[in-house]
């Protein structure tokens, strides 16, 4: 889908109605020590020479997450041409917010310097886990990464008292704009004395330097129809408006892919029926579709996404047709 077509669709009023053609699964966990299971929450950056670097998170035998990448050539057909030998970022120090997992979520490039925003996990007592947003910086174009701080850059605060994670960051007119997930509470389920059902939705924050963030009180995307989890927003600027893809679930349902649009990036209208992609009749993405990342390459829009069990079955690719 080309930008001109998207702009024309917006000019006619209403939401873009996306249609996606699934191109199949392109990557799955290979059993290495840091990727025994899962290739979760993919996102892209340019790798040069027409290649795309796809970042994701694998899990080890103790269910701890670390980031990795592979280089993708879309060519006449998608092909993985290389992959990392080991994780991009290790676990944090014992007792730190990321000592049980470091899941890359987004990269912002500023010359040779790169900012990697990630979700840091730790275990808890009264709840199964906590997670907050951390920052790692590369001074060598992404070859190596070092933590900016052992503390999160967007952690627990008055407007985010429980959890923060899964940031998407765009820089516009020197303003760093972040869409992220924020927890609103936990609920006890069954016995065991531990609150296990989490509630989180999607919020917005701004920064002048990508380090100190000011969050808004009101959410971007709120719960609907018994929902309790809105996850992993990815925002694109299309035809003068903002388009967001995210994951949502309610009750006993598994994740599905949602969609929303905005004129200013702060106030959003949901139109999940316009997301244009669902589960398949059978196979690796027949029970769940989640964690979409939409990007443009060669004048066309593509979507990376996960299938069953939050990425345990790997990463798929879809290509957009012209929207209605």
Secondary structure in CASP SS format (residue, H / E / C, confidence):
PFRMAT SS
TARGET T0000
AUTHOR 0000-0000-0000
METHOD secondary structure of the structure
MODEL  1
X C 1.00
X C 1.00
X H 1.00
X H 1.00
X H 1.00
X H 1.00
X H 1.00
X H 1.00
X H 1.00
X H 1.00
X H 1.00
X C 1.00
X C 1.00
X C 1.00
X C 1.00
X C 1.00
X C 1.00
X C 1.00
X E 1.00
X E 1.00
X E 1.00
X E 1.00
X E 1.00
X E 1.00
X E 1.00
X E 1.00
X E 1.00
X C 1.00
X C 1.00
X C 1.00
X C 1.00
X C 1.00
X C 1.00
X C 1.00
X C 1.00
X C 1.00
X E 1.00
X E 1.00
X E 1.00
X E 1.00
X E 1.00
X E 1.00
X E 1.00
X E 1.00
X E 1.00
X E 1.00
X E 1.00
X E 1.00
X C 1.00
X C 1.00
X E 1.00
X E 1.00
X E 1.00
X E 1.00
X E 1.00
X E 1.00
X E 1.00
X E 1.00
X E 1.00
X C 1.00
X C 1.00
X C 1.00
X C 1.00
X C 1.00
X E 1.00
X E 1.00
X E 1.00
X E 1.00
X E 1.00
X E 1.00
X E 1.00
X E 1.00
X E 1.00
X C 1.00
X C 1.00
X C 1.00
X C 1.00
X C 1.00
X E 1.00
X E 1.00
X E 1.00
X E 1.00
X E 1.00
X C 1.00
X C 1.00
X C 1.00
X C 1.00
X C 1.00
X C 1.00
X C 1.00
X C 1.00
X C 1.00
X C 1.00
X C 1.00
X C 1.00
X C 1.00
X C 1.00
X C 1.00
X C 1.00
X C 1.00
X E 1.00
X E 1.00
X E 1.00
X E 1.00
X E 1.00
X E 1.00
X E 1.00
X E 1.00
X E 1.00
X E 1.00
X C 1.00
X C 1.00
X E 1.00
X E 1.00
X E 1.00
X E 1.00
X E 1.00
X E 1.00
X E 1.00
X E 1.00
X E 1.00
X E 1.00
X E 1.00
X C 1.00
X C 1.00
X C 1.00
X E 1.00
X C 1.00
X E 1.00
X E 1.00
X E 1.00
X E 1.00
X E 1.00
X E 1.00
X E 1.00
X E 1.00
X E 1.00
X E 1.00
X C 1.00
X C 1.00
X C 1.00
X C 1.00
X C 1.00
X C 1.00
X C 1.00
X E 1.00
X E 1.00
X C 1.00
X C 1.00
X C 1.00
X C 1.00
X C 1.00
X C 1.00
X E 1.00
X C 1.00
X C 1.00
X C 1.00
X C 1.00
X C 1.00
X C 1.00
X C 1.00
X C 1.00
X C 1.00
X E 1.00
X E 1.00
X E 1.00
X E 1.00
X E 1.00
X E 1.00
X E 1.00
X E 1.00
X E 1.00
X C 1.00
X C 1.00
X E 1.00
X E 1.00
X E 1.00
X E 1.00
X E 1.00
X E 1.00
X E 1.00
X E 1.00
X E 1.00
X E 1.00
X E 1.00
X E 1.00
X E 1.00
X E 1.00
X C 1.00
X C 1.00
X C 1.00
X C 1.00
X C 1.00
X C 1.00
X E 1.00
X E 1.00
X E 1.00
X E 1.00
X E 1.00
X E 1.00
X E 1.00
X E 1.00
X E 1.00
X E 1.00
X E 1.00
X E 1.00
X E 1.00
X C 1.00
X C 1.00
X C 1.00
X C 1.00
X C 1.00
X E 1.00
X E 1.00
X E 1.00
X C 1.00
X C 1.00
X C 1.00
X C 1.00
X C 1.00
X E 1.00
X C 1.00
X C 1.00
X C 1.00
X C 1.00
X C 1.00
X E 1.00
X E 1.00
X E 1.00
X E 1.00
X E 1.00
X E 1.00
X E 1.00
X E 1.00
X E 1.00
X E 1.00
X E 1.00
X E 1.00
X C 1.00
X C 1.00
X E 1.00
X E 1.00
X E 1.00
X E 1.00
X E 1.00
X E 1.00
X E 1.00
X E 1.00
X E 1.00
X E 1.00
X C 1.00
X C 1.00
X C 1.00
X C 1.00
X C 1.00
X E 1.00
X E 1.00
X E 1.00
X E 1.00
X E 1.00
X E 1.00
X E 1.00
X C 1.00
X C 1.00
X C 1.00
X C 1.00
X C 1.00
X E 1.00
X E 1.00
X E 1.00
X C 1.00
X H 1.00
X H 1.00
X H 1.00
X C 1.00
X C 1.00
X C 1.00
X C 1.00
X C 1.00
X C 1.00
X C 1.00
X C 1.00
X C 1.00
X C 1.00
X C 1.00
X C 1.00
X C 1.00
X C 1.00
X C 1.00
X E 1.00
X E 1.00
X E 1.00
X E 1.00
X E 1.00
X E 1.00
X E 1.00
X E 1.00
X C 1.00
X C 1.00
X E 1.00
X E 1.00
X E 1.00
X E 1.00
X E 1.00
X E 1.00
X E 1.00
X C 1.00
X H 1.00
X H 1.00
X H 1.00
X H 1.00
X C 1.00
X C 1.00
X C 1.00
X E 1.00
X E 1.00
X E 1.00
X E 1.00
X E 1.00
X E 1.00
X E 1.00
X C 1.00
X C 1.00
X C 1.00
END
